[in-house]
Amino acid sequence: MGLIVVPGETSNELRLDGPIDIGCAAELKTLLTEAVASGRGLKVWLAGITELDVTGVQLLWAAQRATRKSGVEFAWMDTAPEAMLSVLERLGIEDFTGPDNAVQSSGVVSCQP
């Protein structure tokens, strides 16, 4: 599992790599909370996710909502991997990213703790 936030002038970038599940929930929550509280936008890179559970979905969705509610940009930066899409489908969540948030193909840097 790898989680890293890269701060920028106008936004933070969160790069996810490996399993995003209950095992990293506390760390992910801390990173997301700090990123949202910074008042800068948040860009989340998804392609490196190999597993995702409902805890990861809840944290990512909450960060998306909190960021947008505070009036700053939130963006999914690449195509969601099959591991993520299959979990969303099983949960009955068909529109996780929202119609106003197109995703782009790109790579993800592997980040290990």
N, CA, C and O atoms as a GROMACS GRO file, in nm:
protein
  452
    1MET      N    1   0.085  -0.117   0.000
    1MET     CA    2   0.000   0.000   0.000
    1MET      C    3   0.088   0.122   0.000
    1MET      O    4   0.190   0.127   0.070
    2GLY      N    5   0.049   0.219  -0.078
    2GLY     CA    6   0.121   0.344  -0.080
    2GLY      C    7   0.027   0.462  -0.089
    2GLY      O    8  -0.065   0.463  -0.172
    3LEU      N    9   0.049   0.560  -0.006
    3LEU     CA   10  -0.029   0.682  -0.006
    3LEU      C   11   0.070   0.797   0.005
    3LEU      O   12   0.158   0.795   0.091
    4ILE      N   13   0.055   0.895  -0.080
    4ILE     CA   14   0.139   1.012  -0.067
    4ILE      C   15   0.062   1.134  -0.114
    4ILE      O   16  -0.010   1.129  -0.214
    5VAL      N   17   0.077   1.243  -0.040
    5VAL     CA   18   0.019   1.370  -0.081
    5VAL      C   19   0.134   1.460  -0.124
    5VAL      O   20   0.229   1.480  -0.049
    6VAL      N   21   0.123   1.513  -0.245
    6VAL     CA   22   0.221   1.606  -0.297
    6VAL      C   23   0.156   1.744  -0.297
    6VAL      O   24   0.067   1.770  -0.378
    7PRO      N   25   0.201   1.833  -0.206
    7PRO     CA   26   0.139   1.966  -0.202
    7PRO      C   27   0.183   2.051  -0.320
    7PRO      O   28   0.298   2.044  -0.365
    8GLY      N   29   0.090   2.130  -0.371
    8GLY     CA   30   0.119   2.224  -0.478
    8GLY      C   31   0.067   2.362  -0.440
    8GLY      O   32   0.007   2.379  -0.334
    9GLU      N   33   0.090   2.458  -0.527
    9GLU     CA   34   0.045   2.595  -0.497
    9GLU      C   35  -0.106   2.608  -0.491
    9GLU      O   36  -0.160   2.673  -0.402
   10THR      N   37  -0.175   2.543  -0.586
   10THR     CA   38  -0.320   2.559  -0.592
   10THR      C   39  -0.396   2.431  -0.555
   10THR      O   40  -0.516   2.435  -0.531
   11SER      N   41  -0.326   2.319  -0.550
   11SER     CA   42  -0.392   2.194  -0.514
   11SER      C   43  -0.292   2.094  -0.458
   11SER      O   44  -0.171   2.105  -0.479
   12ASN      N   45  -0.346   1.997  -0.386
   12ASN     CA   46  -0.268   1.883  -0.338
   12ASN      C   47  -0.296   1.766  -0.430
   12ASN      O   48  -0.408   1.753  -0.481
   13GLU      N   49  -0.197   1.682  -0.451
   13GLU     CA   50  -0.217   1.560  -0.530
   13GLU      C   51  -0.202   1.440  -0.438
   13GLU      O   52  -0.101   1.426  -0.370
   14LEU      N   53  -0.302   1.354  -0.437
   14LEU     CA   54  -0.299   1.231  -0.359
   14LEU      C   55  -0.280   1.116  -0.456
   14LEU      O   56  -0.363   1.094  -0.545
   15ARG      N   57  -0.173   1.042  -0.439
   15ARG     CA   58  -0.144   0.928  -0.526
   15ARG      C   59  -0.165   0.800  -0.446
   15ARG      O   60  -0.107   0.781  -0.339
   16LEU      N   61  -0.251   0.714  -0.500
   16LEU     CA   62  -0.288   0.588  -0.434
   16LEU      C   63  -0.223   0.472  -0.508
   16LEU      O   64  -0.226   0.467  -0.631
   17ASP      N   65  -0.166   0.379  -0.433
   17ASP     CA   66  -0.100   0.264  -0.494
   17ASP      C   67  -0.118   0.143  -0.404
   17ASP      O   68  -0.090   0.150  -0.284
   18GLY      N   69  -0.165   0.032  -0.461
   18GLY     CA   70  -0.184  -0.090  -0.384
   18GLY      C   71  -0.324  -0.099  -0.327
   18GLY      O   72  -0.416  -0.035  -0.377
   19PRO      N   73  -0.341  -0.180  -0.222
   19PRO     CA   74  -0.473  -0.195  -0.162
   19PRO      C   75  -0.514  -0.072  -0.081
   19PRO      O   76  -0.436  -0.022   0.001
   20ILE      N   77  -0.633  -0.024  -0.106
   20ILE     CA   78  -0.690   0.088  -0.030
   20ILE      C   79  -0.807   0.028   0.047
   20ILE      O   80  -0.918   0.014  -0.004
   21ASP      N   81  -0.779  -0.006   0.173
   21ASP     CA   82  -0.876  -0.080   0.252
   21ASP      C   83  -0.865  -0.042   0.398
   21ASP      O   84  -0.800   0.057   0.433
   22ILE      N   85  -0.929  -0.120   0.483
   22ILE     CA   86  -0.932  -0.091   0.627
   22ILE      C   87  -0.792  -0.082   0.686
   22ILE      O   88  -0.771  -0.012   0.785
   23GLY      N   89  -0.696  -0.152   0.628
   23GLY     CA   90  -0.559  -0.151   0.678
   23GLY      C   91  -0.490  -0.016   0.666
   23GLY      O   92  -0.397   0.012   0.742
   24CYS      N   93  -0.534   0.067   0.574
   24CYS     CA   94  -0.473   0.199   0.558
   24CYS      C   95  -0.573   0.311   0.586
   24CYS      O   96  -0.545   0.428   0.560
   25ALA      N   97  -0.689   0.276   0.639
   25ALA     CA   98  -0.797   0.374   0.658
   25ALA      C   99  -0.756   0.492   0.746
   25ALA      O  100  -0.786   0.606   0.713
   26ALA      N  101  -0.689   0.466   0.856
   26ALA     CA  102  -0.651   0.575   0.946
   26ALA      C  103  -0.554   0.671   0.877
   26ALA      O  104  -0.569   0.793   0.887
   27GLU      N  105  -0.455   0.615   0.808
   27GLU     CA  106  -0.359   0.698   0.737
   27GLU      C  107  -0.426   0.776   0.624
   27GLU      O  108  -0.400   0.895   0.606
   28LEU      N  109  -0.514   0.709   0.548
   28LEU     CA  110  -0.584   0.776   0.438
   28LEU      C  111  -0.673   0.888   0.491
   28LEU      O  112  -0.678   0.996   0.433
   29LYS      N  113  -0.744   0.861   0.600
   29LYS     CA  114  -0.831   0.964   0.658
   29LYS      C  115  -0.751   1.086   0.699
   29LYS      O  116  -0.793   1.199   0.674
   30THR      N  117  -0.636   1.064   0.763
   30THR     CA  118  -0.551   1.175   0.805
   30THR      C  119  -0.504   1.256   0.685
   30THR      O  120  -0.512   1.379   0.686
   31LEU      N  121  -0.455   1.188   0.581
   31LEU     CA  122  -0.407   1.257   0.462
   31LEU      C  123  -0.518   1.336   0.394
   31LEU      O  124  -0.498   1.450   0.353
   32LEU      N  125  -0.635   1.274   0.381
   32LEU     CA  126  -0.747   1.342   0.317
   32LEU      C  127  -0.795   1.461   0.399
   32LEU      O  128  -0.824   1.568   0.344
   33THR      N  129  -0.803   1.444   0.530
   33THR     CA  130  -0.846   1.553   0.617
   33THR      C  131  -0.752   1.672   0.608
   33THR      O  132  -0.797   1.786   0.597
   34GLU      N  133  -0.621   1.645   0.611
   34GLU     CA  134  -0.523   1.752   0.601
   34GLU      C  135  -0.528   1.819   0.463
   34GLU      O  136  -0.515   1.941   0.452
   35ALA      N  137  -0.546   1.739   0.359
   35ALA     CA  138  -0.552   1.795   0.224
   35ALA      C  139  -0.674   1.885   0.207
   35ALA      O  140  -0.663   1.993   0.150
   36VAL      N  141  -0.788   1.841   0.256
   36VAL     CA  142  -0.911   1.920   0.246
   36VAL      C  143  -0.898   2.048   0.331
   36VAL      O  144  -0.938   2.155   0.287
   37ALA      N  145  -0.843   2.035   0.451
   37ALA     CA  146  -0.830   2.150   0.542
   37ALA      C  147  -0.732   2.255   0.489
   37ALA      O  148  -0.735   2.369   0.534
   38SER      N  149  -0.645   2.218   0.397
   38SER     CA  150  -0.546   2.312   0.345
   38SER      C  151  -0.609   2.426   0.266
   38SER      O  152  -0.547   2.531   0.247
   39GLY      N  153  -0.733   2.406   0.220
   39GLY     CA  154  -0.799   2.508   0.142
   39GLY      C  155  -0.760   2.509  -0.005
   39GLY      O  156  -0.809   2.590  -0.083
   40ARG      N  157  -0.670   2.418  -0.042
   40ARG     CA  158  -0.632   2.404  -0.182
   40ARG      C  159  -0.715   2.291  -0.243
   40ARG      O  160  -0.776   2.212  -0.170
   41GLY      N  161  -0.718   2.284  -0.373
   41GLY     CA  162  -0.790   2.176  -0.440
   41GLY      C  163  -0.725   2.042  -0.411
   41GLY      O  164  -0.617   2.034  -0.352
   42LEU      N  165  -0.792   1.936  -0.454
   42LEU     CA  166  -0.740   1.801  -0.434
   42LEU      C  167  -0.755   1.723  -0.564
   42LEU      O  168  -0.863   1.713  -0.621
   43LYS      N  169  -0.643   1.667  -0.610
   43LYS     CA  170  -0.640   1.581  -0.728
   43LYS      C  171  -0.603   1.441  -0.682
   43LYS      O  172  -0.500   1.423  -0.617
   44VAL      N  173  -0.686   1.343  -0.714
   44VAL     CA  174  -0.665   1.206  -0.667
   44VAL      C  175  -0.632   1.116  -0.785
   44VAL      O  176  -0.708   1.108  -0.881
   45TRP      N  177  -0.517   1.049  -0.777
   45TRP     CA  178  -0.471   0.955  -0.880
   45TRP      C  179  -0.512   0.814  -0.837
   45TRP      O  180  -0.476   0.771  -0.727
   46LEU      N  181  -0.585   0.743  -0.922
   46LEU     CA  182  -0.648   0.616  -0.887
   46LEU      C  183  -0.584   0.492  -0.948
   46LEU      O  184  -0.599   0.383  -0.893
   47ALA      N  185  -0.514   0.504  -1.058
   47ALA     CA  186  -0.475   0.388  -1.140
   47ALA      C  187  -0.394   0.282  -1.064
   47ALA      O  188  -0.394   0.166  -1.104
   48GLY      N  189  -0.326   0.320  -0.958
   48GLY     CA  190  -0.244   0.224  -0.885
   48GLY      C  191  -0.319   0.139  -0.784
   48GLY      O  192  -0.260   0.052  -0.721
   49ILE      N  193  -0.449   0.162  -0.768
   49ILE     CA  194  -0.527   0.085  -0.672
   49ILE      C  195  -0.540  -0.060  -0.719
   49ILE      O  196  -0.582  -0.087  -0.832
   50THR      N  197  -0.502  -0.153  -0.632
   50THR     CA  198  -0.514  -0.296  -0.664
   50THR      C  199  -0.632  -0.361  -0.594
   50THR      O  200  -0.685  -0.461  -0.642
   51GLU      N  201  -0.674  -0.304  -0.483
   51GLU     CA  202  -0.790  -0.352  -0.407
   51GLU      C  203  -0.856  -0.230  -0.343
   51GLU      O  204  -0.789  -0.132  -0.311
   52LEU      N  205  -0.985  -0.237  -0.326
   52LEU     CA  206  -1.059  -0.128  -0.263
   52LEU      C  207  -1.174  -0.189  -0.185
   52LEU      O  208  -1.246  -0.274  -0.236
   53ASP      N  209  -1.191  -0.145  -0.060
   53ASP     CA  210  -1.306  -0.191   0.016
   53ASP      C  211  -1.398  -0.073   0.046
   53ASP      O  212  -1.368   0.040   0.008
   54VAL      N  213  -1.506  -0.099   0.112
   54VAL     CA  214  -1.606   0.005   0.139
   54VAL      C  215  -1.548   0.119   0.223
   54VAL      O  216  -1.591   0.233   0.209
   55THR      N  217  -1.452   0.089   0.308
   55THR     CA  218  -1.388   0.194   0.388
   55THR      C  219  -1.318   0.294   0.298
   55THR      O  220  -1.331   0.415   0.317
   56GLY      N  221  -1.244   0.244   0.200
   56GLY     CA  222  -1.176   0.332   0.106
   56GLY      C  223  -1.273   0.416   0.025
   56GLY      O  224  -1.252   0.535   0.003
   57VAL      N  225  -1.381   0.352  -0.020
   57VAL     CA  226  -1.485   0.424  -0.096
   57VAL      C  227  -1.542   0.536  -0.011
   57VAL      O  228  -1.556   0.649  -0.059
   58GLN      N  229  -1.576   0.507   0.114
   58GLN     CA  230  -1.636   0.607   0.202
   58GLN      C  231  -1.543   0.726   0.223
   58GLN      O  232  -1.586   0.841   0.218
   59LEU      N  233  -1.416   0.698   0.246
   59LEU     CA  234  -1.321   0.807   0.270
   59LEU      C  235  -1.300   0.893   0.146
   59LEU      O  236  -1.295   1.016   0.156
   60LEU      N  237  -1.288   0.830   0.030
   60LEU     CA  238  -1.269   0.906  -0.093
   60LEU      C  239  -1.393   0.989  -0.127
   60LEU      O  240  -1.383   1.104  -0.169
   61TRP      N  241  -1.509   0.930  -0.109
   61TRP     CA  242  -1.633   1.001  -0.137
   61TRP      C  243  -1.650   1.119  -0.041
   61TRP      O  244  -1.690   1.228  -0.082
   62ALA      N  245  -1.621   1.097   0.086
   62ALA     CA  246  -1.632   1.205   0.185
   62ALA      C  247  -1.537   1.320   0.152
   62ALA      O  248  -1.573   1.436   0.166
   63ALA      N  249  -1.415   1.286   0.110
   63ALA     CA  250  -1.319   1.391   0.073
   63ALA      C  251  -1.368   1.469  -0.048
   63ALA      O  252  -1.354   1.591  -0.054
   64GLN      N  253  -1.424   1.398  -0.145
   64GLN     CA  254  -1.478   1.464  -0.264
   64GLN      C  255  -1.587   1.562  -0.224
   64GLN      O  256  -1.587   1.677  -0.268
   65ARG      N  257  -1.679   1.518  -0.142
   65ARG     CA  258  -1.791   1.604  -0.100
   65ARG      C  259  -1.742   1.722  -0.016
   65ARG      O  260  -1.787   1.835  -0.037
   66ALA      N  261  -1.650   1.698   0.078
   66ALA     CA  262  -1.601   1.805   0.165
   66ALA      C  263  -1.523   1.910   0.086
   66ALA      O  264  -1.536   2.029   0.111
   67THR      N  265  -1.444   1.864  -0.009
   67THR     CA  266  -1.365   1.957  -0.090
   67THR      C  267  -1.458   2.045  -0.173
   67THR      O  268  -1.444   2.167  -0.174
   68ARG      N  269  -1.550   1.983  -0.242
   68ARG     CA  270  -1.643   2.059  -0.326
   68ARG      C  271  -1.732   2.151  -0.242
   68ARG      O  272  -1.764   2.262  -0.285
   69LYS      N  273  -1.771   2.105  -0.124
   69LYS     CA  274  -1.855   2.187  -0.036
   69LYS      C  275  -1.780   2.313   0.009
   69LYS      O  276  -1.840   2.418   0.028
   70SER      N  277  -1.649   2.300   0.025
   70SER     CA  278  -1.570   2.415   0.069
   70SER      C  279  -1.537   2.509  -0.047
   70SER      O  280  -1.475   2.614  -0.027
   71GLY      N  281  -1.578   2.471  -0.168
   71GLY     CA  282  -1.562   2.560  -0.282
   71GLY      C  283  -1.430   2.548  -0.356
   71GLY      O  284  -1.398   2.633  -0.439
   72VAL      N  285  -1.353   2.445  -0.326
   72VAL     CA  286  -1.228   2.426  -0.399
   72VAL      C  287  -1.240   2.307  -0.493
   72VAL      O  288  -1.329   2.223  -0.479
   73GLU      N  289  -1.149   2.302  -0.589
   73GLU     CA  290  -1.154   2.198  -0.692
   73GLU      C  291  -1.123   2.059  -0.637
   73GLU      O  292  -1.038   2.043  -0.550
   74PHE      N  293  -1.195   1.962  -0.689
   74PHE     CA  294  -1.165   1.820  -0.663
   74PHE      C  295  -1.165   1.751  -0.799
   74PHE      O  296  -1.254   1.774  -0.880
   75ALA      N  297  -1.064   1.667  -0.824
   75ALA     CA  298  -1.059   1.600  -0.954
   75ALA      C  299  -1.002   1.459  -0.940
   75ALA      O  300  -0.905   1.436  -0.868
   76TRP      N  301  -1.065   1.364  -1.010
   76TRP     CA  302  -1.009   1.230  -1.028
   76TRP      C  303  -0.916   1.244  -1.148
   76TRP      O  304  -0.958   1.293  -1.252
   77MET      N  305  -0.790   1.203  -1.135
   77MET     CA  306  -0.690   1.236  -1.235
   77MET      C  307  -0.661   1.126  -1.336
   77MET      O  308  -0.583   1.149  -1.429
   78ASP      N  309  -0.718   1.013  -1.323
   78ASP     CA  310  -0.694   0.908  -1.421
   78ASP      C  311  -0.808   0.808  -1.418
   78ASP      O  312  -0.901   0.821  -1.338
   79THR      N  313  -0.801   0.712  -1.503
   79THR     CA  314  -0.907   0.613  -1.512
   79THR      C  315  -0.905   0.521  -1.391
   79THR      O  316  -0.800   0.472  -1.350
   80ALA      N  317  -1.021   0.500  -1.334
   80ALA     CA  318  -1.030   0.408  -1.219
   80ALA      C  319  -0.998   0.267  -1.264
   80ALA      O  320  -1.048   0.222  -1.367
   81PRO      N  321  -0.916   0.195  -1.188
   81PRO     CA  322  -0.882   0.058  -1.225
   81PRO      C  323  -1.000  -0.037  -1.203
   81PRO      O  324  -1.096  -0.004  -1.132
   82GLU      N  325  -0.991  -0.153  -1.263
   82GLU     CA  326  -1.098  -0.252  -1.252
   82GLU      C  327  -1.127  -0.287  -1.106
   82GLU      O  328  -1.243  -0.309  -1.070
   83ALA      N  329  -1.024  -0.292  -1.021
   83ALA     CA  330  -1.045  -0.324  -0.879
   83ALA      C  331  -1.142  -0.225  -0.814
   83ALA      O  332  -1.224  -0.263  -0.731
   84MET      N  333  -1.131  -0.099  -0.853
   84MET     CA  334  -1.220   0.003  -0.797
   84MET      C  335  -1.358  -0.004  -0.860
   84MET      O  336  -1.459   0.003  -0.790
   85LEU      N  337  -1.363  -0.019  -0.991
   85LEU     CA  338  -1.492  -0.023  -1.061
   85LEU      C  339  -1.578  -0.140  -1.016
   85LEU      O  340  -1.700  -0.126  -1.003
   86SER      N  341  -1.516  -0.256  -0.993
   86SER     CA  342  -1.595  -0.373  -0.952
   86SER      C  343  -1.654  -0.353  -0.812
   86SER      O  344  -1.767  -0.397  -0.787
   87VAL      N  345  -1.580  -0.288  -0.723
   87VAL     CA  346  -1.634  -0.261  -0.588
   87VAL      C  347  -1.750  -0.163  -0.599
   87VAL      O  348  -1.854  -0.183  -0.536
   88LEU      N  349  -1.734  -0.057  -0.678
   88LEU     CA  350  -1.841   0.041  -0.692
   88LEU      C  351  -1.966  -0.023  -0.752
   88LEU      O  352  -2.077   0.008  -0.710
   89GLU      N  353  -1.946  -0.112  -0.847
   89GLU     CA  354  -2.060  -0.183  -0.908
   89GLU      C  355  -2.131  -0.269  -0.804
   89GLU      O  356  -2.254  -0.270  -0.798
   90ARG      N  357  -2.054  -0.344  -0.723
   90ARG     CA  358  -2.116  -0.429  -0.620
   90ARG      C  359  -2.190  -0.346  -0.516
   90ARG      O  360  -2.290  -0.392  -0.460
   91LEU      N  361  -2.142  -0.224  -0.491
   91LEU     CA  362  -2.207  -0.137  -0.394
   91LEU      C  363  -2.326  -0.063  -0.454
   91LEU      O  364  -2.401   0.004  -0.383
   92GLY      N  365  -2.343  -0.075  -0.586
   92GLY     CA  366  -2.454  -0.008  -0.652
   92GLY      C  367  -2.428   0.140  -0.675
   92GLY      O  368  -2.522   0.218  -0.691
   93ILE      N  369  -2.302   0.178  -0.677
   93ILE     CA  370  -2.266   0.318  -0.701
   93ILE      C  371  -2.223   0.329  -0.847
   93ILE      O  372  -2.112   0.289  -0.884
   94GLU      N  373  -2.311   0.382  -0.927
   94GLU     CA  374  -2.283   0.389  -1.070
   94GLU      C  375  -2.210   0.516  -1.109
   94GLU      O  376  -2.139   0.518  -1.210
   95ASP      N  377  -2.227   0.623  -1.033
   95ASP     CA  378  -2.171   0.751  -1.072
   95ASP      C  379  -2.088   0.810  -0.957
   95ASP      O  380  -2.127   0.909  -0.896
   96PHE      N  381  -1.976   0.749  -0.930
   96PHE     CA  382  -1.891   0.792  -0.819
   96PHE      C  383  -1.821   0.924  -0.848
   96PHE      O  384  -1.808   1.007  -0.759
   97THR      N  385  -1.776   0.943  -0.971
   97THR     CA  386  -1.698   1.062  -1.001
   97THR      C  387  -1.784   1.182  -1.036
   97THR      O  388  -1.738   1.295  -1.023
   98GLY      N  389  -1.905   1.161  -1.079
   98GLY     CA  390  -1.993   1.272  -1.112
   98GLY      C  391  -1.974   1.316  -1.256
   98GLY      O  392  -1.866   1.303  -1.312
   99PRO      N  393  -2.080   1.369  -1.316
   99PRO     CA  394  -2.078   1.405  -1.457
   99PRO      C  395  -1.986   1.523  -1.488
   99PRO      O  396  -1.944   1.538  -1.603
  100ASP      N  397  -1.955   1.606  -1.388
  100ASP     CA  398  -1.873   1.724  -1.413
  100ASP      C  399  -1.725   1.697  -1.394
  100ASP      O  400  -1.644   1.790  -1.394
  101ASN      N  401  -1.688   1.572  -1.378
  101ASN     CA  402  -1.549   1.542  -1.344
  101ASN      C  403  -1.495   1.435  -1.437
  101ASN      O  404  -1.484   1.318  -1.397
  102ALA      N  405  -1.461   1.471  -1.557
  102ALA     CA  406  -1.406   1.376  -1.653
  102ALA      C  407  -1.270   1.326  -1.604
  102ALA      O  408  -1.194   1.401  -1.543
  103VAL      N  409  -1.240   1.200  -1.632
  103VAL     CA  410  -1.111   1.144  -1.593
  103VAL      C  411  -1.019   1.140  -1.713
  103VAL      O  412  -1.063   1.135  -1.828
  104GLN      N  413  -0.890   1.143  -1.684
  104GLN     CA  414  -0.789   1.142  -1.788
  104GLN      C  415  -0.701   1.019  -1.770
  104GLN      O  416  -0.678   0.975  -1.657
  105SER      N  417  -0.652   0.964  -1.879
  105SER     CA  418  -0.557   0.854  -1.869
  105SER      C  419  -0.422   0.910  -1.832
  105SER      O  420  -0.376   1.010  -1.889
  106SER      N  421  -0.357   0.845  -1.738
  106SER     CA  422  -0.223   0.886  -1.699
  106SER      C  423  -0.165   0.780  -1.608
  106SER      O  424  -0.235   0.688  -1.567
  107GLY      N  425  -0.040   0.792  -1.576
  107GLY     CA  426   0.025   0.696  -1.488
  107GLY      C  427   0.022   0.741  -1.345
  107GLY      O  428  -0.012   0.856  -1.316
  108VAL      N  429   0.055   0.652  -1.255
  108VAL     CA  430   0.061   0.683  -1.113
  108VAL      C  431   0.198   0.641  -1.063
  108VAL      O  432   0.247   0.532  -1.094
  109VAL      N  433   0.258   0.726  -0.986
  109VAL     CA  434   0.386   0.694  -0.926
  109VAL      C  435   0.362   0.597  -0.812
  109VAL      O  436   0.275   0.621  -0.727
  110SER      N  437   0.436   0.489  -0.808
  110SER     CA  438   0.423   0.394  -0.698
  110SER      C  439   0.487   0.452  -0.574
  110SER      O  440   0.605   0.487  -0.575
  111CYS      N  441   0.411   0.462  -0.468
  111CYS     CA  442   0.459   0.523  -0.344
  111CYS      C  443   0.445   0.424  -0.230
  111CYS      O  444   0.334   0.386  -0.194
  112GLN      N  445   0.552   0.383  -0.175
  112GLN     CA  446   0.550   0.288  -0.064
  112GLN      C  447   0.582   0.360   0.066
  112GLN      O  448   0.668   0.449   0.066
  113PRO      N  449   0.518   0.324   0.178
  113PRO     CA  450   0.544   0.391   0.306
  113PRO      C  451   0.683   0.359   0.357
  113PRO      O  452   0.722   0.407   0.464
   0.00000   0.00000   0.00000
